[in-house]
Amino acid sequence: MSIASDARFWDRSSRRYAKSRIADPNGYERTLERTRAHLQPSDNVLELGCGTGTTALRLADGVRSYLATDISGGMIAIAKQKLAVEPIPALSFRTATAEELVHEESRFDAVLGFNYLHLVRDVPGTLRSIHALLKPGGLFISKTPCLGDMNLLIPLILLPVMRAIKMAPHVSSVGVSALERLIIDAGFDVLVRESHASKGKDQRPYIVARKR
């Protein structure tokens, strides 16, 4: 398995993903509300792992510029179709990774990563790239499923079997405390850690961190 195989998995899944429903609409709306509160009209924003663009289309009209990226060209193609129907001048979509973008000149006031970090192959390395992509004092805002704190059967048995038969991409199993430590070690100060689930125990912390 490789980054390329992960991209192919999401390409194959893109149309099904686009039709799927948000599991917790109230929790999702809370995440959008809290994120808007941290963004300024003058901000240049980068979203990593944007999928088919649902969140980008909800947030982009409140900032100066919003670049939404994903590893999957199939996901980005669907996002661009949505944007053509509902144009937002500040918003653009692009197939790219944080590691690729860090070699370019653009730097951002905020980087967003929702349901993203657990899908990257090198979490510490990706966090360092995000740190480099931010302007001094910039914000990294994330919401991450922490499989390390969930049922152990998922990361230890179910996911390896599904990956072996190409029914799942790479997934990192990290706990909430370990994730926060990785963010701090990458050069951030954690400002906020919240739970936005509207029911049940939430193992997807919403974290706002500032670049030191």
C-alpha atoms as a printed R data frame, in Angstrom:
    type eleno elety resid chain resno       x      y       z
1   ATOM     1    CA   MET     A     1   0.000  0.000   0.000
2   ATOM     2    CA   SER     A     2   1.165  3.531  -0.799
3   ATOM     3    CA   ILE     A     3  -0.054  7.101  -1.103
4   ATOM     4    CA   ALA     A     4  -0.904  6.329  -4.723
5   ATOM     5    CA   SER     A     5  -3.015  3.335  -3.664
6   ATOM     6    CA   ASP     A     6  -4.786  5.509  -1.089
7   ATOM     7    CA   ALA     A     7  -5.587  8.018  -3.833
8   ATOM     8    CA   ARG     A     8  -6.967  5.239  -6.031
9   ATOM     9    CA   PHE     A     9  -9.144  4.010  -3.159
10  ATOM    10    CA   TRP     A    10 -10.675  7.464  -2.715
11  ATOM    11    CA   ASP     A    11 -11.064  7.886  -6.471
12  ATOM    12    CA   ARG     A    12 -13.109  4.666  -6.547
13  ATOM    13    CA   SER     A    13 -15.115  5.791  -3.515
14  ATOM    14    CA   SER     A    14 -15.689  9.400  -4.586
15  ATOM    15    CA   ARG     A    15 -19.191  9.098  -6.056
16  ATOM    16    CA   ARG     A    16 -20.430  6.974  -3.173
17  ATOM    17    CA   TYR     A    17 -18.803  9.382  -0.727
18  ATOM    18    CA   ALA     A    18 -20.505 12.358  -2.399
19  ATOM    19    CA   LYS     A    19 -23.917 10.736  -1.870
20  ATOM    20    CA   SER     A    20 -23.330  9.785   1.781
21  ATOM    21    CA   ARG     A    21 -25.077 11.637   4.575
22  ATOM    22    CA   ILE     A    22 -23.369 13.407   7.459
23  ATOM    23    CA   ALA     A    23 -23.680 11.051  10.439
24  ATOM    24    CA   ASP     A    24 -24.125 13.799  13.038
25  ATOM    25    CA   PRO     A    25 -25.579 16.937  11.382
26  ATOM    26    CA   ASN     A    26 -25.830 18.884  14.650
27  ATOM    27    CA   GLY     A    27 -22.226 18.106  15.549
28  ATOM    28    CA   TYR     A    28 -21.133 19.112  12.048
29  ATOM    29    CA   GLU     A    29 -22.955 22.439  12.286
30  ATOM    30    CA   ARG     A    30 -21.264 23.075  15.635
31  ATOM    31    CA   THR     A    31 -17.879 22.470  14.017
32  ATOM    32    CA   LEU     A    32 -18.679 24.918  11.226
33  ATOM    33    CA   GLU     A    33 -19.889 27.531  13.720
34  ATOM    34    CA   ARG     A    34 -16.769 27.267  15.874
35  ATOM    35    CA   THR     A    35 -14.481 27.340  12.842
36  ATOM    36    CA   ARG     A    36 -16.111 30.476  11.438
37  ATOM    37    CA   ALA     A    37 -15.468 32.151  14.793
38  ATOM    38    CA   HIS     A    38 -11.716 31.584  14.337
39  ATOM    39    CA   LEU     A    39 -11.530 32.844  10.744
40  ATOM    40    CA   GLN     A    40 -11.257 36.480   9.665
41  ATOM    41    CA   PRO     A    41 -12.496 38.095   6.418
42  ATOM    42    CA   SER     A    42  -8.877 38.942   5.542
43  ATOM    43    CA   ASP     A    43  -7.635 35.340   5.968
44  ATOM    44    CA   ASN     A    44  -6.095 33.139   3.320
45  ATOM    45    CA   VAL     A    45  -7.208 29.603   4.206
46  ATOM    46    CA   LEU     A    46  -6.047 26.143   3.163
47  ATOM    47    CA   GLU     A    47  -8.177 23.045   3.695
48  ATOM    48    CA   LEU     A    48  -6.474 19.651   3.488
49  ATOM    49    CA   GLY     A    49  -8.450 16.500   2.760
50  ATOM    50    CA   CYS     A    50 -11.492 18.444   1.555
51  ATOM    51    CA   GLY     A    51 -13.213 15.442  -0.039
52  ATOM    52    CA   THR     A    52 -15.987 16.564  -2.365
53  ATOM    53    CA   GLY     A    53 -15.937 20.111  -1.015
54  ATOM    54    CA   THR     A    54 -18.935 20.200   1.339
55  ATOM    55    CA   THR     A    55 -17.160 22.099   4.124
56  ATOM    56    CA   ALA     A    56 -15.256 24.384   1.765
57  ATOM    57    CA   LEU     A    57 -18.494 25.490   0.135
58  ATOM    58    CA   ARG     A    58 -19.891 26.365   3.563
59  ATOM    59    CA   LEU     A    59 -16.871 28.354   4.811
60  ATOM    60    CA   ALA     A    60 -15.212 29.967   1.801
61  ATOM    61    CA   ASP     A    61 -17.477 33.004   1.466
62  ATOM    62    CA   GLY     A    62 -16.259 34.318   4.840
63  ATOM    63    CA   VAL     A    63 -12.563 34.708   3.977
64  ATOM    64    CA   ARG     A    64 -10.312 36.391   1.406
65  ATOM    65    CA   SER     A    65  -9.182 33.169  -0.278
66  ATOM    66    CA   TYR     A    66  -9.848 29.488   0.330
67  ATOM    67    CA   LEU     A    67  -7.812 26.731  -1.330
68  ATOM    68    CA   ALA     A    68  -9.358 23.294  -0.768
69  ATOM    69    CA   THR     A    69  -7.209 20.266  -1.578
70  ATOM    70    CA   ASP     A    70  -7.442 16.502  -1.558
71  ATOM    71    CA   ILE     A    71  -5.228 13.569  -2.538
72  ATOM    72    CA   SER     A    72  -8.020 12.214  -4.757
73  ATOM    73    CA   GLY     A    73  -8.552 13.666  -8.220
74  ATOM    74    CA   GLY     A    74 -11.976 12.011  -8.254
75  ATOM    75    CA   MET     A    75 -13.029 13.879  -5.132
76  ATOM    76    CA   ILE     A    76 -11.727 17.174  -6.512
77  ATOM    77    CA   ALA     A    77 -13.551 16.660  -9.817
78  ATOM    78    CA   ILE     A    78 -16.864 16.357  -7.950
79  ATOM    79    CA   ALA     A    79 -16.013 19.386  -5.792
80  ATOM    80    CA   LYS     A    80 -15.349 21.456  -8.926
81  ATOM    81    CA   GLN     A    81 -18.712 20.382 -10.347
82  ATOM    82    CA   LYS     A    82 -20.401 21.628  -7.169
83  ATOM    83    CA   LEU     A    83 -18.507 24.917  -7.377
84  ATOM    84    CA   ALA     A    84 -19.610 25.419 -10.991
85  ATOM    85    CA   VAL     A    85 -23.229 25.216  -9.806
86  ATOM    86    CA   GLU     A    86 -22.638 27.422  -6.771
87  ATOM    87    CA   PRO     A    87 -19.725 29.785  -7.662
88  ATOM    88    CA   ILE     A    88 -17.769 31.367  -4.812
89  ATOM    89    CA   PRO     A    89 -15.032 33.735  -6.064
90  ATOM    90    CA   ALA     A    90 -12.741 33.099  -3.081
91  ATOM    91    CA   LEU     A    91 -12.813 29.297  -3.455
92  ATOM    92    CA   SER     A    92 -10.640 27.037  -5.588
93  ATOM    93    CA   PHE     A    93 -10.099 23.263  -5.562
94  ATOM    94    CA   ARG     A    94  -6.883 21.399  -6.326
95  ATOM    95    CA   THR     A    95  -5.462 17.892  -6.110
96  ATOM    96    CA   ALA     A    96  -2.491 18.211  -3.740
97  ATOM    97    CA   THR     A    97  -0.998 17.176  -0.406
98  ATOM    98    CA   ALA     A    98   0.489 19.274   2.388
99  ATOM    99    CA   GLU     A    99   3.918 17.880   1.545
100 ATOM   100    CA   GLU     A   100   3.613 19.100  -2.058
101 ATOM   101    CA   LEU     A   101   2.297 22.541  -1.135
102 ATOM   102    CA   VAL     A   102   5.076 23.243   1.350
103 ATOM   103    CA   HIS     A   103   7.519 23.640  -1.550
104 ATOM   104    CA   GLU     A   104   5.482 26.543  -2.961
105 ATOM   105    CA   GLU     A   105   5.608 30.172  -1.861
106 ATOM   106    CA   SER     A   106   2.044 30.559  -0.557
107 ATOM   107    CA   ARG     A   107   1.576 30.718   3.198
108 ATOM   108    CA   PHE     A   108  -1.757 30.725   5.004
109 ATOM   109    CA   ASP     A   109  -3.442 32.350   7.997
110 ATOM   110    CA   ALA     A   110  -5.281 29.111   8.767
111 ATOM   111    CA   VAL     A   111  -4.989 25.468   7.735
112 ATOM   112    CA   LEU     A   112  -8.025 23.214   8.224
113 ATOM   113    CA   GLY     A   113  -7.996 19.423   8.416
114 ATOM   114    CA   PHE     A   114 -11.318 17.743   9.188
115 ATOM   115    CA   ASN     A   115 -11.401 13.916   9.285
116 ATOM   116    CA   TYR     A   116  -7.931 14.112   7.786
117 ATOM   117    CA   LEU     A   117  -4.974 13.426  10.092
118 ATOM   118    CA   HIS     A   118  -5.895  9.788  10.771
119 ATOM   119    CA   LEU     A   119  -5.681  9.119   7.012
120 ATOM   120    CA   VAL     A   120  -2.142 10.386   6.409
121 ATOM   121    CA   ARG     A   121   0.769  7.936   6.467
122 ATOM   122    CA   ASP     A   122   3.219 10.107   8.425
123 ATOM   123    CA   VAL     A   123   1.285 12.137  10.993
124 ATOM   124    CA   PRO     A   124   4.356 13.872  12.538
125 ATOM   125    CA   GLY     A   125   5.739 14.701   9.085
126 ATOM   126    CA   THR     A   126   2.396 16.060   7.866
127 ATOM   127    CA   LEU     A   127   2.088 18.199  10.994
128 ATOM   128    CA   ARG     A   128   5.538 19.658  10.313
129 ATOM   129    CA   SER     A   129   4.439 20.470   6.758
130 ATOM   130    CA   ILE     A   130   1.283 22.159   8.069
131 ATOM   131    CA   HIS     A   131   3.433 24.185  10.474
132 ATOM   132    CA   ALA     A   132   5.600 25.317   7.533
133 ATOM   133    CA   LEU     A   133   2.526 26.252   5.480
134 ATOM   134    CA   LEU     A   134   1.265 28.664   8.135
135 ATOM   135    CA   LYS     A   135   2.227 32.277   8.610
136 ATOM   136    CA   PRO     A   136   3.670 33.170  12.045
137 ATOM   137    CA   GLY     A   137   0.861 32.858  14.572
138 ATOM   138    CA   GLY     A   138  -1.368 31.056  12.075
139 ATOM   139    CA   LEU     A   139  -4.014 28.552  13.182
140 ATOM   140    CA   PHE     A   140  -4.300 24.836  12.522
141 ATOM   141    CA   ILE     A   141  -7.892 23.725  13.058
142 ATOM   142    CA   SER     A   142  -8.642 20.018  12.999
143 ATOM   143    CA   LYS     A   143 -11.190 17.372  13.905
144 ATOM   144    CA   THR     A   144  -9.772 13.855  13.967
145 ATOM   145    CA   PRO     A   145 -11.249 10.408  14.639
146 ATOM   146    CA   CYS     A   146  -8.935  8.945  17.294
147 ATOM   147    CA   LEU     A   147  -9.117  5.209  16.709
148 ATOM   148    CA   GLY     A   148  -6.588  4.598  19.456
149 ATOM   149    CA   ASP     A   149  -9.304  5.381  22.009
150 ATOM   150    CA   MET     A   150 -12.018  3.360  20.254
151 ATOM   151    CA   ASN     A   151 -12.781 -0.379  20.240
152 ATOM   152    CA   LEU     A   152  -9.417 -2.144  19.848
153 ATOM   153    CA   LEU     A   153 -10.937 -4.593  17.368
154 ATOM   154    CA   ILE     A   154 -11.153 -1.773  14.820
155 ATOM   155    CA   PRO     A   155  -7.447 -0.799  14.546
156 ATOM   156    CA   LEU     A   156  -6.006 -4.225  15.408
157 ATOM   157    CA   ILE     A   157  -8.181 -6.568  13.370
158 ATOM   158    CA   LEU     A   158 -10.889 -5.003  11.224
159 ATOM   159    CA   LEU     A   159  -8.841 -2.300   9.456
160 ATOM   160    CA   PRO     A   160  -5.827 -4.511   8.611
161 ATOM   161    CA   VAL     A   161  -8.157 -7.116   7.086
162 ATOM   162    CA   MET     A   162 -10.044 -4.485   5.084
163 ATOM   163    CA   ARG     A   163  -6.789 -2.936   3.829
164 ATOM   164    CA   ALA     A   164  -5.507 -6.360   2.809
165 ATOM   165    CA   ILE     A   165  -8.513 -6.848   0.527
166 ATOM   166    CA   LYS     A   166  -8.347 -3.217  -0.679
167 ATOM   167    CA   MET     A   167 -11.585 -2.201   1.042
168 ATOM   168    CA   ALA     A   168  -9.969  0.527   3.188
169 ATOM   169    CA   PRO     A   169  -7.170  3.103   2.832
170 ATOM   170    CA   HIS     A   170  -4.327  3.581   5.280
171 ATOM   171    CA   VAL     A   171  -5.621  4.665   8.716
172 ATOM   172    CA   SER     A   172  -3.490  5.713  11.695
173 ATOM   173    CA   SER     A   173  -4.589  4.600  15.167
174 ATOM   174    CA   VAL     A   174  -3.801  7.410  17.586
175 ATOM   175    CA   GLY     A   175  -5.459  8.409  20.850
176 ATOM   176    CA   VAL     A   176  -6.654 11.882  21.816
177 ATOM   177    CA   SER     A   177  -3.788 12.591  24.229
178 ATOM   178    CA   ALA     A   178  -1.200 11.245  21.779
179 ATOM   179    CA   LEU     A   179  -2.643 13.379  18.977
180 ATOM   180    CA   GLU     A   180  -2.449 16.520  21.097
181 ATOM   181    CA   ARG     A   181   1.171 15.707  21.975
182 ATOM   182    CA   LEU     A   182   2.047 15.245  18.293
183 ATOM   183    CA   ILE     A   183   0.542 18.654  17.497
184 ATOM   184    CA   ILE     A   184   2.497 20.311  20.302
185 ATOM   185    CA   ASP     A   185   5.734 18.575  19.267
186 ATOM   186    CA   ALA     A   186   5.267 19.881  15.714
187 ATOM   187    CA   GLY     A   187   5.549 23.473  16.996
188 ATOM   188    CA   PHE     A   188   2.022 24.433  18.018
189 ATOM   189    CA   ASP     A   189   0.319 25.696  21.163
190 ATOM   190    CA   VAL     A   190  -3.090 24.067  21.650
191 ATOM   191    CA   LEU     A   191  -5.672 26.775  22.323
192 ATOM   192    CA   VAL     A   192  -8.905 24.775  22.223
193 ATOM   193    CA   ARG     A   193  -9.928 21.129  22.538
194 ATOM   194    CA   GLU     A   194 -13.658 20.513  22.273
195 ATOM   195    CA   SER     A   195 -16.180 17.750  21.654
196 ATOM   196    CA   HIS     A   196 -18.875 18.561  19.126
197 ATOM   197    CA   ALA     A   197 -20.824 15.293  19.038
198 ATOM   198    CA   SER     A   198 -24.524 15.772  19.700
199 ATOM   199    CA   LYS     A   199 -24.873 12.301  21.228
200 ATOM   200    CA   GLY     A   200 -22.740  9.507  22.611
201 ATOM   201    CA   LYS     A   201 -19.056  9.542  23.510
202 ATOM   202    CA   ASP     A   202 -17.037 11.628  21.062
203 ATOM   203    CA   GLN     A   203 -13.582 10.360  20.094
204 ATOM   204    CA   ARG     A   204 -13.123 13.062  17.435
205 ATOM   205    CA   PRO     A   205 -11.578 16.044  19.218
206 ATOM   206    CA   TYR     A   206 -11.908 19.474  17.645
207 ATOM   207    CA   ILE     A   207  -8.541 21.142  18.195
208 ATOM   208    CA   VAL     A   208  -7.438 24.706  17.484
209 ATOM   209    CA   ALA     A   209  -3.664 25.174  17.640
210 ATOM   210    CA   ARG     A   210  -1.491 28.237  17.004
211 ATOM   211    CA   LYS     A   211   1.890 28.110  15.306
212 ATOM   212    CA   ARG     A   212   4.662 29.058  17.708
